[in-house]
Amino acid sequence: MHVFGDAVRNEETSSIAEEIRRGLERCHGLAAGLDRHAALVSVFIRASELVQGVEDAAMFETHEDGLGAVQSAGASMLLCLANAVAASWQSGFYQVPVPFIDPALELMSGCGRVTSKRAEGYGFYALYPESYFVAAQRSGLGPDTTVIGIRSIGVGLAAMVSAGLGAAPAFNLRPSGHPFDRQPRIGARLAEEILKGTGAYAIVDEGPGLSGSSFNGIADWLVENGVAEGRIHFFPSHSGGLGQQAKPHHCERWDAAHKHVFSFEDLLLGASERQPTLENWLEAVTGPLDQPLEDVSGGAWRARATGAWPPVDAAMEKRKFIAQSDGLTYLAKFVGLGEEGEGKRALAERVAAAGFAPRPLGLRHGFLITRWLDASPSAPSYPPQCVVLDYLAFRAGLAPRGQGADLAELFSMARYNLGERHGPDMAEAVALALGDAADIRTEPCCTDNRMHRWEWMHGGSGWQKHDGIDHHAAHDLVGCQDIAWDLVGAAVELDWSDEDIAIAAGELGTRLGRSFGTRFIRAHFIAYLGFQTGLWTMARDRNGRDEAVRIEQLLGRYDRKLGQLICS
């Protein structure tokens, strides 16, 4: 299924370098504590994106990873910043050495235009770079370890491993080729430097995913060049095995290999006299907690809801915790590290100011804190259309945050996904119904992209919309779209009739001073169903039986909606 997408930005290196300088100045002006540490991590993440973009641009020119003055400067800069992050972490956020990185920034700022990529782990999956520092400290490896990061996110994570080991700056590689058979392409000078290592080799990235081919492609290269298997160590983001697309000999290696993981739970939930925990972070906003945090991630929040459980895809849900303090209940949800989290907080403040969601009370190094909203037991099942239209009109006035897929991409996705579920005849019918995307003009805004019934809650403050700050910038291809995407999403998820849809499209168009034509709405309907079908098919296939039953019921609803559209 076509579901996922990478958020990329085409940027001038001089602009990124200036952001990093301003970020460091901000750190120097902040008092000791978690906020300053979070600001420093934000600088570290942005610097990692700069190095990733510059190294990818160089590889694009030469078709291989190389080693030159710019690459060396970038690696040294990241290690300097990683050491500062590590010192802050170890001191309980009270010590922040002033990293001097001006020469490296000056050199890299002249590299022109590059494509930087948002690291999914930092933005979506609560992957903290500090965990790699601790994993390295606990690994037993020495400073003679040769550290290799896998771009994109592995650029920064490898620097944290080097900091934890007291090792030299890390090398960075981007294996390429088929997603299940990634291979490194390494220039002669870089290969020579990597193979000079006399100690262990540490390969660093998030994952592994379906195949683990990026980790193993580099390990294969090392073994082919005389490095013994026993010298190779992996630093992944989870302790599980390789996915179903992995090669058998890679599975054998992975199962037997040295792997070093320090999990989110180990980092932030375990009791520690030396390091503050997530509970400590939240108490700065909520006050002392009455009881331990309640983990409501992975759909566990449904135990607090009334009525039948909705389907969830546990692997794709953000980390969420319930905190109780002085008789009040709070929700702490991971919204992203660095500028990702800051942007989500700013959006949450705007949504709350418009009356559609609880007010954000604080952002604590990736976790946004709001009051928990309990639904009224007598609340109706669906929000009234007038409330939904008010919300859509509000979202239409929000400028897009980043670039989403264009209609041609959405049409291609819908043809593929619906063809996969229903067969080639349906793919052909969908293509005919969609027509040519080139003659449809859209007006992107900061769409919600999550209009499902269970995201609407009726409580003491009336109807409110949950989960409205993430899905315009999720780990998928959709991104910010025309408000018609949310209009058809509401129609599908809230079971609007044809008459309801016509009334809603007309009224919303009047409010916005534009027209939503029949073909325009129909095309967005089909594209929306194509995406949701792909999203929930993948969710069904990776969840257990009980969840799969709930998901298949939802997919059945999408099937019926599609049939009505195609046959009409």
C-alpha positions in Angstrom: 0.0 0.0 0.0 1.1 3.6 -0.7 0.8 5.4 2.6 4.1 6.7 3.9 6.0 9.8 2.7 9.1 11.8 3.7 8.9 15.4 4.7 11.7 17.2 2.8 12.7 20.9 2.6 14.8 22.6 0.0 16.8 25.1 1.9 19.9 27.3 1.7 22.7 26.1 4.0 23.4 29.7 5.0 19.8 30.0 6.3 20.1 26.7 8.3 23.5 27.8 9.7 21.9 31.1 10.8 19.1 29.3 12.5 21.7 27.2 14.4 23.6 30.3 15.5 20.4 31.9 16.8 19.4 28.7 18.5 22.7 28.6 20.4 22.3 32.3 21.4 18.9 31.4 22.8 20.3 28.5 24.8 22.8 30.9 26.3 20.0 33.2 27.4 17.9 30.6 29.1 18.2 29.6 32.8 19.4 26.1 33.7 16.8 23.5 33.4 14.8 21.3 31.0 13.7 24.1 28.7 17.4 25.0 28.0 18.2 21.4 27.5 15.3 21.0 25.0 16.5 24.1 23.2 20.0 22.6 22.9 18.6 19.4 21.5 16.6 21.4 19.0 19.9 23.0 17.8 21.5 19.5 17.7 18.6 18.2 15.5 18.8 21.2 13.2 22.6 20.8 12.8 22.1 17.1 12.0 19.7 18.1 9.2 22.3 20.5 7.9 25.0 17.8 7.8 22.5 15.3 6.3 21.6 17.8 3.5 25.2 18.7 2.7 26.3 15.1 2.6 23.4 14.0 0.5 24.1 16.8 -1.9 27.7 15.8 -2.2 26.7 12.2 -2.8 24.3 13.3 -5.5 27.2 14.8 -7.4 29.6 11.9 -7.1 27.2 9.0 -6.7 29.1 7.8 -3.7 29.7 8.8 -0.1 33.0 10.6 0.2 35.3 12.3 2.7 36.4 15.9 2.4 36.8 19.1 4.4 33.1 19.7 4.6 32.2 16.2 5.7 34.9 16.3 8.4 33.8 19.7 9.6 30.2 18.5 9.8 31.1 15.4 11.8 33.2 17.4 14.3 30.5 19.9 14.7 27.9 17.3 15.5 30.2 15.6 18.0 30.8 18.9 19.7 27.0 19.5 20.0 26.4 15.9 21.1 29.0 16.3 23.9 27.1 19.5 25.0 23.7 17.6 25.0 25.4 14.7 26.9 26.9 17.1 29.6 23.5 18.8 30.0 21.7 15.4 30.4 24.3 14.0 32.9 24.2 17.1 35.0 20.4 17.1 35.4 20.2 20.0 32.9 22.4 22.3 35.0 25.6 22.2 33.0 25.8 23.2 29.3 29.3 23.7 27.9 29.4 26.4 25.2 30.0 24.5 22.0 32.3 26.5 19.6 31.2 25.5 16.1 31.6 28.7 14.2 34.3 27.5 11.8 32.3 24.4 10.8 29.1 26.5 10.4 31.0 29.0 8.3 32.3 26.3 6.0 29.0 24.5 5.6 27.0 27.7 5.1 28.6 28.1 1.7 27.3 24.8 0.4 24.3 26.3 -1.4 20.9 24.7 -1.6 20.3 21.3 -0.1 17.4 19.0 0.7 17.0 18.3 4.4 14.8 15.6 5.7 12.7 15.5 8.9 13.7 12.6 11.1 10.7 10.5 11.8 12.0 9.2 15.2 12.3 12.7 16.6 9.0 13.9 15.2 6.7 10.9 15.7 8.1 8.0 17.6 9.5 9.6 20.8 13.1 8.6 19.9 15.3 10.7 22.2 18.9 11.2 21.1 20.0 11.0 24.7 19.0 7.3 24.8 21.8 6.5 22.3 24.3 8.3 24.5 23.3 6.2 27.5 23.2 3.0 25.3 26.8 3.8 24.2 27.9 4.4 27.8 26.5 1.0 28.8 27.8 -0.9 25.8 31.2 -1.7 27.2 32.8 -0.4 23.9 35.9 1.8 24.1 37.0 5.0 22.5 38.8 3.1 19.7 35.4 2.2 18.3 34.7 3.3 14.7 31.2 4.7 14.6 29.1 4.8 11.4 25.8 6.5 11.2 23.1 5.8 8.6 21.5 8.9 7.1 19.1 10.5 7.7 18.5 10.3 11.5 21.6 8.2 12.1 23.8 11.3 11.4 22.9 12.7 14.8 22.4 9.4 16.6 25.9 8.3 15.7 27.3 11.5 17.1 25.5 10.7 20.4 27.1 7.3 20.3 30.6 8.8 19.7 30.0 11.1 22.6 29.0 8.2 24.9 32.1 6.2 23.9 34.6 9.1 23.9 35.2 8.1 20.3 36.3 10.1 17.2 33.6 11.9 15.1 31.4 9.4 13.3 31.3 8.6 9.6 28.0 8.8 7.8 26.7 6.7 5.0 23.5 6.5 3.0 22.9 2.9 1.6 20.9 3.0 -1.6 19.0 0.7 -3.9 15.9 -1.4 -3.4 14.3 -0.7 0.0 14.9 -4.4 0.9 18.4 -4.5 -0.4 20.2 -1.3 0.5 23.9 -1.2 -0.3 26.5 1.4 0.6 28.5 3.2 -2.1 31.7 4.4 -0.5 34.5 6.3 -2.2 38.1 5.1 -1.9 39.3 7.7 0.6 36.4 7.3 2.9 36.6 3.5 2.7 40.3 3.6 3.6 39.6 5.8 6.7 36.8 3.6 7.9 38.8 0.4 7.5 41.7 1.9 9.5 39.8 1.0 12.7 41.4 -1.3 15.1 38.6 -1.7 17.6 34.9 -2.5 17.3 32.6 -1.0 14.6 29.3 0.6 15.7 26.5 0.9 13.1 23.9 3.4 14.2 20.3 4.2 13.0 16.7 4.0 14.0 14.8 0.8 13.2 15.3 -1.8 11.9 12.2 -1.9 9.7 10.9 -4.5 7.3 14.2 -5.7 6.1 17.0 -4.2 8.1 19.0 -3.9 4.9 20.6 -0.6 5.7 22.2 -1.9 8.9 23.1 -5.2 7.2 24.3 -3.7 3.9 27.0 -1.8 5.8 27.8 -4.9 7.9 28.1 -6.9 4.7 30.5 -4.3 3.3 32.6 -4.4 6.5 32.8 -8.2 6.4 33.7 -8.2 2.7 36.6 -5.9 3.6 38.0 -8.1 6.3 36.2 -7.0 9.5 35.2 -10.0 11.6 31.5 -10.3 12.5 32.3 -10.3 16.2 33.7 -6.7 15.9 30.4 -5.4 14.5 27.9 -3.8 17.0 24.5 -2.4 16.2 22.8 0.6 17.8 19.1 0.3 16.8 16.0 2.0 18.3 14.3 -1.2 19.4 15.3 -4.6 20.6 13.1 -6.6 18.2 14.1 -8.7 15.3 14.2 -7.9 11.6 11.0 -7.6 9.6 9.5 -10.1 7.2 11.4 -8.8 4.2 14.8 -9.5 5.7 17.2 -12.0 4.0 17.8 -15.2 6.0 21.5 -14.6 6.5 20.8 -11.1 7.8 18.3 -12.5 10.3 20.9 -15.0 11.5 23.5 -12.2 11.9 21.0 -9.9 13.7 19.9 -12.6 16.1 23.6 -13.3 17.0 25.0 -9.8 16.9 25.9 -7.4 19.7 22.9 -4.9 19.9 22.8 -2.0 22.3 19.4 -0.4 23.0 18.3 2.0 25.8 14.6 2.3 25.4 12.2 5.2 26.0 10.9 3.3 29.1 14.5 3.0 30.5 15.3 6.6 29.7 12.2 8.4 31.0 10.0 6.1 33.0 12.5 4.2 35.3 13.2 5.5 38.8 16.5 7.3 38.9 18.3 9.3 41.6 20.6 11.0 39.1 18.3 11.7 36.1 14.9 13.4 36.2 12.0 11.3 34.8 9.1 12.2 32.7 7.0 12.5 35.9 9.4 15.1 37.1 9.2 17.0 33.8 5.4 17.1 34.0 5.2 18.1 37.6 6.7 21.5 36.7 3.3 22.1 35.0 0.8 20.0 36.9 2.2 20.1 40.4 3.1 17.0 42.4 1.5 13.9 41.0 -1.0 12.0 43.1 -0.1 8.6 41.6 2.3 7.2 39.0 1.7 8.1 35.3 -0.8 5.9 33.5 0.4 4.9 30.0 -2.5 5.2 27.6 -0.4 4.7 24.4 -1.2 2.2 21.7 -5.0 2.5 22.1 -5.0 2.1 25.9 -6.9 5.4 26.2 -10.0 3.5 25.0 -10.4 2.0 28.5 -11.4 5.5 29.6 -13.9 6.0 26.7 -17.6 5.2 26.7 -19.2 2.9 24.1 -17.6 0.5 21.7 -13.9 0.7 21.1 -12.8 2.3 17.9 -10.0 0.7 15.9 -6.4 1.8 16.4 -3.0 1.1 14.9 -0.9 0.8 18.0 2.4 1.1 16.3 1.5 4.5 14.8 0.0 6.1 17.8 1.9 8.8 19.7 3.1 8.1 23.2 0.5 9.3 25.7 0.2 9.4 29.5 -2.4 10.4 32.0 -1.2 12.4 35.0 -3.3 13.0 38.1 -2.5 16.0 40.3 -4.6 17.6 43.1 -7.7 15.9 41.8 -7.2 17.1 38.2 -6.5 14.9 35.2 -4.0 15.8 32.5 -2.9 14.4 29.2 0.7 14.4 28.2 1.2 13.5 24.6 4.4 13.3 22.5 4.3 15.9 19.7 7.9 16.0 18.6 11.4 17.2 19.7 12.8 20.5 18.6 11.1 22.8 16.2 8.5 20.0 15.5 7.2 20.2 19.0 7.3 24.0 19.1 5.3 24.2 15.9 2.7 21.8 17.3 2.4 23.8 20.5 1.8 27.0 18.5 -0.9 25.3 16.5 -2.5 23.8 19.6 -2.7 27.3 21.0 -4.5 28.6 17.9 -7.0 25.7 17.9 -7.7 26.2 21.6 -8.1 29.9 21.2 -10.8 29.2 18.6 -12.6 27.0 21.1 -12.1 23.6 19.4 -9.6 21.9 21.8 -8.3 22.1 25.4 -5.7 24.8 26.0 -2.1 23.6 26.0 -0.5 24.1 29.5 3.1 23.5 28.6 5.6 21.7 26.4 8.2 19.6 28.2 10.9 18.3 25.9 8.5 16.8 23.3 5.5 16.3 25.5 2.5 18.7 25.3 0.3 18.9 28.4 -3.4 19.6 28.3 -6.3 18.9 30.6 -7.9 15.5 30.0 -11.4 15.8 28.6 -14.0 13.1 29.7 -17.0 12.7 27.4 -20.4 13.3 28.8 -22.2 9.9 29.2 -25.3 11.3 27.5 -23.4 12.9 24.6 -24.7 12.3 21.1 -22.6 10.0 18.9 -21.9 12.6 16.2 -21.1 16.3 16.3 -23.8 18.5 14.5 -22.9 19.6 11.1 -22.8 23.3 12.1 -20.0 22.5 14.6 -18.0 20.6 11.9 -18.5 23.5 9.4 -17.3 26.0 12.0 -14.2 23.9 12.5 -13.6 23.4 8.7 -13.9 27.2 8.2 -11.3 27.8 10.9 -8.9 25.2 9.5 -9.2 26.7 6.0 -7.9 30.0 7.4 -4.7 28.4 8.7 -1.7 28.6 6.3 -0.2 25.3 5.2 2.7 24.1 7.3 4.9 22.4 4.8 4.1 21.0 1.4 1.7 18.0 1.1 1.3 15.6 -1.8 -0.1 17.2 -5.0 -3.3 15.8 -6.6 -1.4 13.8 -9.1 0.3 11.9 -6.3 -2.9 11.5 -4.4 -4.7 10.1 -7.6 -1.8 7.7 -8.2 -2.0 6.5 -4.6 -5.7 6.0 -4.8 -5.5 4.0 -8.0 -2.8 1.8 -6.5 -4.3 1.2 -3.0 -7.8 0.6 -4.3 -6.5 -1.7 -7.0 -4.6 -3.7 -4.4 -7.7 -4.2 -2.3 -10.3 -4.6 -5.0 -8.4 -5.8 -8.1 -7.3 -4.3 -11.5 -10.9 -3.6 -12.6 -11.4 -1.2 -9.7 -8.0 0.4 -10.3 -9.2 1.1 -13.9 -12.6 2.4 -12.7 -10.9 4.7 -10.2 -8.5 6.1 -12.8 -11.5 6.8 -15.1 -13.5 8.5 -12.3 -10.5 10.6 -11.1 -9.5 11.8 -14.6 -6.6 14.3 -15.0 -5.4 16.1 -11.9 -3.8 18.8 -13.9 -7.1 20.7 -14.5 -8.1 20.8 -10.8 -6.8 23.8 -8.8 -6.5 23.4 -5.0 -5.9 25.9 -2.2 -3.8 24.1 0.5 -4.3 25.0 4.1 -3.3 23.4 7.5 -5.9 20.6 7.3 -6.7 18.3 10.2 -6.6 15.0 8.2 -8.2 13.1 11.1 -12.0 13.7 11.0 -12.9 10.3 12.5 -16.0 10.1 14.7 -14.0 9.0 17.8 -11.9 12.2 17.6 -14.9 14.4 18.5 -15.7 14.7 22.1 -18.7 16.3 23.9 -18.1 17.5 27.4 -18.6 20.4 29.7 -17.2 22.8 27.1 -19.4 21.5 24.3 -18.0 19.8 21.3 -14.2 19.6 21.0 -11.9 18.1 18.3 -9.1 15.9 19.6 -5.9 15.0 17.7 -6.0 18.1 15.5 -2.3 19.2 15.6 -0.5 16.1 14.3 -1.9 14.6 11.1 -1.2 17.5 8.7 2.4 16.6 9.3 2.3 12.9 10.0 4.6 10.2 8.7 2.5 9.8 5.5 2.3 11.3 2.1 -0.8 13.4 2.5 0.4 16.5 4.4 -1.4 19.9 4.1 -4.3 19.8 1.5 -7.3 21.7 0.3 -10.0 22.0 3.0 -12.0 19.7 0.7 -9.9 16.8 2.1 -11.3 17.5 5.6 -14.8 18.1 4.1 -15.0 14.7 2.5 -13.2 13.2 5.5 -16.1 14.5 7.7 -18.6 13.2 5.2 -17.2 9.7 5.2 -16.4 9.4 8.9 -19.5 11.0 10.2 -21.9 9.2 7.8 -23.3 12.3 6.1 -26.0 11.7 3.5 -25.7 13.0 -0.1 -28.0 15.9 1.0 -25.8 16.6 4.0 -22.7 16.8 1.8 -24.3 19.1 -0.7 -25.5 21.5 2.0 -22.1 21.4 3.7 -20.1 22.0 0.5 -22.4 24.9 -0.4 -22.3 26.6 3.1 -18.5 26.1 3.4 -18.0 27.6 -0.1 -20.1 30.6 0.8 -18.1 31.2 4.0 -14.8 30.9 2.1 -15.9 32.8 -1.0 -15.2 29.9 -3.3 -17.1 27.0 -5.0 -16.6 23.3 -4.5 -17.7 21.7 -7.7 -19.1 18.2 -8.0 -16.0 16.8 -9.8 -13.7 18.5 -7.2 -15.5 16.9 -4.3 -15.9 13.5 -6.0 -12.1 13.4 -6.8 -11.3 14.2 -3.2 -13.7 11.6 -1.9 -12.0 8.9 -4.0 -8.5 10.0 -3.0 -9.5 10.1 0.6 -10.9 6.6 0.5 -7.8 5.4 -1.3 -5.6 6.7 1.4 -7.7 5.5 4.3 -8.0 2.0 2.7 -4.2 1.8 2.4 -3.6 3.2 5.9 -6.0 0.8 7.7 -5.1 -2.2 5.5 -1.5 -1.9 6.7 -2.8 -1.4 10.3 -4.9 -4.6 10.0 -2.0 -6.7 8.8 0.3 -5.7 11.7 -2.2 -5.9 14.6 -3.7 -8.8 16.5 -7.0 -10.5 15.8 -9.3 -8.4 18.0 -8.0 -5.2 16.5 -8.0 -6.6 13.0 -11.8 -7.3 13.4 -12.4 -3.7 14.3 -10.2 -2.5 11.5 -11.9 -4.7 8.9 -15.3 -3.3 9.9 -14.0 0.2 9.2 -12.5 -1.0 5.8 -15.9 -2.4 5.0 -17.5 1.0 5.5 -14.9 2.5 3.1 -15.6 -0.3 0.6 -19.3 0.6 0.6 -18.7 4.3 0.3 -16.4 3.6 -2.7 -18.9 1.4 -4.4 -21.5 4.1 -4.1 -19.2 6.7 -5.6 -17.9 4.5 -8.5 -21.4 3.3 -9.4 -23.1 6.7 -9.2 
